[in-house]
Amino acid sequence: MRFSFTADQRLLAETVREVLAKTCPPEAVRAAAAAGPGSAARPGPAWRALSDVGLLGAHVPEEHGGLGLTPVDTVLAYEETGRFAVPGPLVETAVAAPPVLRGDTGRTEAIAAGALIVSARPADSPYLPDADLAGLLIVAGPGGEVAIAEPDAGTSLTPHASVDQTRRLFTADLPETGRDQAAAEAFDRAALATAAQLLGLGRRLCGDAVAYAGQRRQFGKAIGTFQAVKHQLADVAVGLEFAAPLVYKAAYALAHGAATAPREVSAAKNAASEAAHRAARTALQVHGAIGYTDELDLQLWLNRVWALRSAWGDDGLHRARLRQALLAPQRSRIARLP
């Protein structure tokens, strides 16, 4: 299959990168991590900027104030949101919520306008990210049912420790208001957007590690001249370049309603997760002891990688989905044998 992004798709990503460079520098991410409940630093100025360029409403139908775009149209833009470690439940609000709320004009219009923040979680996770910011909570059940509630409707939030303080975790006991609607679609779209964010994070970490390897000196030489360091950084770059086509293929499959889309999404999430984790580990090794300190901006991206690896399906879940999808046809053929 020959595939390339259109000029409009690349333009959206470039626009997102430009606005995030202005509204989401490392200082803004640090402010979000240090902010208390109700602070304007969470989710921060980047949220309004992304609303203004249309990303929050990208997957909301045009008749509801959105852009009506497909995953192929936005996958590059979500790479950029990963590159800048944007605070707030962006994927949950802009990607997972629209399919579940399809037909709910008021709420989808509010999402597109940046007026409604949504916290959502799949059935395999107990945690709602940034639920204290949300005006709506969405929880998927094991049978595909979806519970939806507003936080002030008798909902109690319990905070839990999070490796990433810009992505705070909560559990909630939601009232029994079930909907059996689009849970699988929401999961696949959110997992894909998370994979794209991991890809962007990995590329940011790889770039930072390469730059620092050219500055840090040992034995009178920049460590970037050492063969072992070169090999490590090359392995990171190769892993990211191999993961990217899988992410783009999954976006294409989702956009065209392919029967193999869930399999492609799981392959993409696994590949992006592993590539970003290798980038994080290598960047930490290249920076040395200073990489462990909170004073270095590197921590912002490291923490986000570790947080997103388990978001919208961890490695084990997606490997299981991939294994089941690949082995199912073979098992079916074996069952038909005389």
For each residue, the residues with C-beta under 8 A, 3 or more apart:
1: 249 252
2:
3: 248 249 252
4:
5: 9 10 72 76
6: 9 10
7: 10 11
8: 11 12 73
9: 5 6 12 13 72 73 76
10: 5 6 7 13 14 76
11: 7 8 14 15
12: 8 9 15 16 53 54 55 58 73 74 76 77
13: 9 10 16 17 76 77 79 80
14: 10 11 17 18
15: 11 12 18 19 53
16: 12 13 19 20 50 53 55 77 80 81
17: 13 14 20 21 80 83 84
18: 14 15 21 22
19: 15 16 22 23 46 49 50 52 53
20: 16 17 23 24 46 49 50 80 81 83 84 86
21: 17 18 24 25 84
22: 18 19 25 49
23: 19 20 28 44 45 46 48 49
24: 20 21 28 29 44 45 46 49 84 85 86 87
25: 21 22 28 29
26: 29 30 297 300
27: 30 31
28: 23 24 25 31 32 41 44 45 46 87
29: 24 25 26 32 33 44 84 85 87 166 300
30: 26 27 33 34 300
31: 27 28 34 35 41 44
32: 28 29 35 41 42 43 44 87 88 165 166
33: 29 30 87 164 165 166 300
34: 30 31 41 165
35: 31 32 39 40 41 42
36: 39
37: 132
38:
39: 35 36 42
40: 35 44
41: 28 31 32 34 35 44 87
42: 32 35 39 87 88 130 133 166
43: 32 46 47 86 87 88 89 90 117 130 133
44: 23 24 28 29 31 32 40 41 47 87 88
45: 23 24 28 48 49
46: 19 20 23 24 28 43 49 50 84 86 87 88
47: 43 44 50 51 56 86 87 88 90 114 117
48: 23 45 51 52 114
49: 19 20 22 23 24 45 46 52 53
50: 16 19 20 46 47 53 55 56 81 86 90 94 114
51: 47 48 54 55 56 57 112 113 114
52: 19 48 49 114
53: 12 15 16 19 49 50
54: 12 51 57 58 66 67
55: 12 16 50 51 58 74 77 81 94
56: 47 50 51 90 93 94 111 112 113 114
57: 51 54 60 65 66 67 94 111 112 113
58: 12 54 55 66 67 69 73 74 77 94
59: 66 67 68 69 74 94 95 98 99 189
60: 57 64 65 66 67 68 98 108 109 111 112
61: 64 66 68 108
62: 65 66 67 68
63:
64: 60 61 105 108 109 112
65: 57 60 62 108 109 112 113
66: 54 57 58 59 60 61 62 98 108 111 112
67: 54 57 58 59 60 62 73
68: 59 60 61 62
69: 58 59 73 74
70: 73 74 251 254 255
71: 74 75 189 192 193 250 251 254 255
72: 5 9 75 248 251 252 254 255
73: 8 9 12 58 67 69 70 255
74: 12 55 58 59 69 70 71 77 78 193
75: 71 72 78 79 192 193 196 247 248 251
76: 5 9 10 12 13 79 80 196
77: 12 13 16 55 58 74 80 81
78: 74 75 81 82 91 95 193 196 197 200
79: 13 75 76 82 83 196 197 199 200 203
80: 13 16 17 20 76 77 83 84 200
81: 16 20 50 55 77 78 84 86 90 197 200
82: 78 79 85 86 196 197 198 199 200 201 204 304 308
83: 17 20 79 80 200 201 203 204
84: 17 20 21 24 29 46 80 81 200 204
85: 24 29 82 166 201 300 301 304
86: 20 24 43 46 47 50 81 82 90
87: 24 28 29 32 33 41 42 43 44 46 47 166 167
88: 32 42 43 44 46 47 93 117 130 133 166
89: 43 92 93 117 118 119 120 129 130 133 134 167
90: 43 47 50 56 81 86 93 94 95
91: 78 94 95 96 190 193 194 197 311 312
92: 89 95 96 97 118 119 120 121 129 130 138 190
93: 56 88 89 90 96 97 111 116 117 118 120
94: 50 55 56 57 58 59 90 91 97 98 111
95: 59 78 90 91 92 98 186 189 190 192 193
96: 91 92 93 99 100 118 120 138 186 187 189 190 312
97: 92 93 94 100 101 107 111 118 120 136 138 186
98: 59 60 66 94 95 101 102 108 111
99: 59 96 102 182 185 186 189
100: 96 97 120 138 146 148 179 181 182 183 186
101: 97 98 104 107 108 111 148
102: 98 99 108 181 182
103:
104: 101 107 108
105: 64 108 109
106: 109 110
107: 97 101 104 110 111 116 136
108: 60 61 64 65 66 98 101 102 104 105 111 112
109: 60 64 65 105 106 112 113
110: 106 107 113 115 116 135
111: 56 57 60 66 93 94 97 98 101 107 108 114 115 116 118
112: 51 56 57 60 64 65 66 108 109
113: 51 56 57 65 109 110 116
114: 47 48 50 51 52 56 111
115: 110 111
116: 93 107 110 111 113 135 136
117: 43 47 88 89 93 130 133 134 135 136
118: 89 92 93 96 97 111 134 135 136 137 138
119: 89 92 128 129 130 131 133 134 136 137 138 170
120: 89 92 93 96 97 100 128 137 138 139 140 186 190
121: 92 125 126 127 128 129 138 139 140
122: 125 140 183 187 190 312 313
123: 140 141 142 183
124: 313 314 317
125: 121 122 310 311 312
126: 121 171
127: 121 160 169 170 171
128: 119 120 121 131 134 137 139 157 169 170 171 172
129: 89 92 119 121 167 168 169 170 311
130: 42 43 88 89 92 117 119 133 134 167 168 170
131: 119 128 134 137 151 157 168 170 172
132: 37 157 159 168 170
133: 42 43 88 89 117 119 130
134: 89 117 118 119 128 130 131 137 151
135: 110 116 117 118 150 151
136: 97 107 116 117 118 119 148 149 150 151
137: 118 119 120 128 131 134 148 149 150 151 155 172 174
138: 92 96 97 100 118 119 120 121 146 147 148 186
139: 120 121 128 146 147 148 172 174
140: 120 121 122 123 144 145 146 183 186 187
141: 123 144 145 146 147 178 183
142: 123
143: 180
144: 140 141 180 183 184
145: 140 141 178 179 180 183
146: 100 138 139 140 141 178 179 180 181 182 183
147: 138 139 141 174 175 176 177 178 179
148: 100 101 136 137 138 139 174 177 179
149: 136 137 153 155 172 174 175 177
150: 135 136 137 153 155
151: 131 134 135 136 137 155 157 172
152: 155
153: 149 150 175
154: 175
155: 137 149 150 151 152 172 173 174 175
156: 172 173
157: 128 131 132 151 170 171 172
158: 170 171 172
159: 132 168 169 170
160: 127 169 170 171
161: 169
162: 165 167 168 169 307
163: 303 306 307
164: 33 167 303 304 306 307
165: 32 33 34 162 168 303
166: 29 32 33 42 85 87 88 300 303 304
167: 87 89 129 130 162 164 304 307
168: 129 130 131 132 159 162 165
169: 127 128 129 159 160 161 162
170: 119 127 128 129 130 131 132 157 158 159 160
171: 126 127 128 157 158 160
172: 128 131 137 139 149 151 155 156 157 158
173: 155 156
174: 137 139 147 148 149 155 177
175: 147 149 153 154 155
176: 147
177: 147 148 149 174
178: 141 145 146 147
179: 100 145 146 147 148
180: 143 144 145 146 183
181: 100 102 146
182: 99 100 102 146 185 186
183: 100 122 123 140 141 144 145 146 180 186 187
184: 144 187 188 262
185: 99 182 188 189
186: 95 96 97 99 100 120 138 140 182 183 189 190
187: 96 122 140 183 184 190 191 312 313
188: 184 185 191 192 254 261 262 265
189: 59 71 95 96 99 185 186 192 193 254
190: 91 92 95 96 120 122 186 187 193 194 312
191: 187 188 194 195 265 266 268 269 312 313 318
192: 71 75 95 188 189 195 196 247 250 251 254 265 268 269
193: 71 74 75 78 91 95 189 190 196 197
194: 91 190 191 197 198 269 308 311 312
195: 191 192 198 199 243 247 250 265 268 269 271 272 273
196: 75 76 78 79 82 192 193 199 200 247 251 272
197: 78 79 81 82 91 193 194 200 201 304 308
198: 82 194 195 201 202 269 272 273 275 276 305 308 309
199: 79 82 195 196 202 203 240 243 244 247 272 275 276
200: 78 79 80 81 82 83 84 196 197 203 204
201: 82 83 85 197 198 204 205 276 279 280 301 304 305 308
202: 198 199 205 206 236 239 240 243 272 275 276 278 279 280 305
203: 79 83 199 200 206 207 240 279
204: 82 83 84 200 201 207 208 301
205: 201 202 208 209 236 276 279 280 282 283 298 301 302 305
206: 202 203 209 210 233 236 237 240 279 282 283
207: 203 204 210 211
208: 204 205 211 212 283 298 301
209: 205 206 212 213 233 236 279 282 283 286 287
210: 206 207 213 214 224 233
211: 207 208 214 215
212: 208 209 215 216 283 286 287
213: 209 210 216 222 223 224 229 233 286
214: 210 211 222 224
215: 211 212 222
216: 212 213 222 223 224 286 287 288
217: 220 221 222 223
218: 221 223 226
219:
220: 217
221: 217 218 225 226
222: 213 214 215 216 217 225
223: 213 216 217 218 226 229 286
224: 210 213 214 216 229 230 233
225: 221 222 229 230
226: 218 221 223 229 230
227: 230 231
228: 231 232
229: 213 223 224 225 226 232 233 286
230: 224 225 226 227 233 234
231: 227 228 234 235
232: 228 229 235 236 282 285 286
233: 206 209 210 213 224 229 230 236 237 282 286
234: 230 231 237 238
235: 231 232 238 239 278 282
236: 202 205 206 209 232 233 239 240 275 278 279 282
237: 206 233 234 240 241
238: 234 235 241 242
239: 202 235 236 242 243 274 275 278 279
240: 199 202 203 206 236 237 243 244 275 276 279
241: 237 238 244
242: 238 239 245 246 271 275
243: 195 199 202 239 240 246 247 268 271 272 274 275
244: 199 240 241 247 248
245: 242 248 249
246: 242 243 249 250 264 267 268 271 272
247: 75 192 195 196 199 243 244 250 251 268 271 272
248: 3 72 75 244 245 251 252
249: 1 3 245 246 252 253 264 268
250: 71 192 195 246 247 253 254 261 264 265 267 268
251: 70 71 72 75 192 196 247 248 254 255
252: 1 3 72 248 249 255 256 258
253: 249 250 256 258 260 261 264 265
254: 70 71 72 188 189 192 250 251 257 258 261 264 265
255: 70 71 72 73 251 252
256: 252 253
257: 254 261
258: 252 253 254 261 264
259:
260: 253 263 264 325
261: 188 250 253 254 257 258 264 265
262: 184 188 265 266 321 325
263: 260 266 267 321 322 325 326
264: 246 249 250 253 254 258 260 261 267 268
265: 188 191 192 195 250 253 254 261 262 268 269 318
266: 191 262 263 269 270 313 318 319 321 322 325
267: 246 250 263 264 270 271 318 322
268: 191 192 195 243 246 247 249 250 264 265 271 272
269: 191 192 194 195 198 265 266 272 273 312 313 318
270: 266 267 273 274 315 318 319 322
271: 195 242 243 246 247 267 268 274 275
272: 195 196 198 199 202 243 246 247 268 269 275 276
273: 195 198 269 270 276 277 308 309 315 318
274: 239 243 270 271 277 278 315
275: 198 199 202 236 239 240 242 243 271 272 278 279
276: 198 199 201 202 205 240 272 273 279 280 305 308 309
277: 273 274 280 281 305 309
278: 202 235 236 239 274 275 281 282
279: 201 202 203 205 206 209 236 239 240 275 276 282 283 305
280: 201 202 205 276 277 283 284 301 302 305 306
281: 277 278 284 285
282: 205 206 209 232 233 235 236 278 279 285 286
283: 205 206 208 209 212 279 280 286 287 291 298 301 302
284: 280 281 287 291 292 298 302
285: 232 281 282 288 291
286: 209 212 213 216 223 229 232 233 282 283 291
287: 209 212 216 283 284 290 291 296 298
288: 216 285 291
289: 292 293
290: 287 293 296
291: 283 284 285 286 287 288 296 298 299 302
292: 284 289
293: 289 290 296 299
294: 299
295:
296: 287 290 291 293 299
297: 26 300 301
298: 205 208 283 284 287 291 301 302
299: 291 293 294 296 302 303
300: 26 29 30 33 85 166 297 303 304
301: 85 201 204 205 208 280 283 297 298 304 305
302: 205 280 283 284 291 298 299 305 306
303: 163 164 165 166 299 300 306 307
304: 82 85 164 166 167 197 201 300 301 307 308
305: 198 201 202 205 276 277 279 280 301 302 308 309
306: 163 164 280 302 303 309
307: 162 163 164 167 303 304 310 311
308: 82 194 197 198 201 273 276 304 305 311
309: 198 273 276 277 305 306 314 315
310: 125 307 314
311: 91 125 129 194 307 308
312: 91 96 122 125 187 190 191 194 269
313: 122 124 187 191 266 269 317 318 321
314: 124 309 310 317 318
315: 270 273 274 309 318 319
316: 319 320
317: 124 313 314 320 321
318: 191 265 266 267 269 270 273 313 314 315 321 322
319: 266 270 315 316 322 323
320: 316 317 323 324
321: 262 263 266 313 317 318 324 325
322: 263 266 267 270 318 319 325 326
323: 319 320 326 327
324: 320 321 327 328
325: 260 262 263 266 321 322 328
326: 263 322 323 329 330
327: 323 324 330 331
328: 324 325 331 332
329: 326 332 333
330: 326 327 333 334
331: 327 328 334 335
332: 328 329 335 336
333: 329 330 336 337
334: 330 331 337
335: 331 332
336: 332 333
337: 333 334
338:
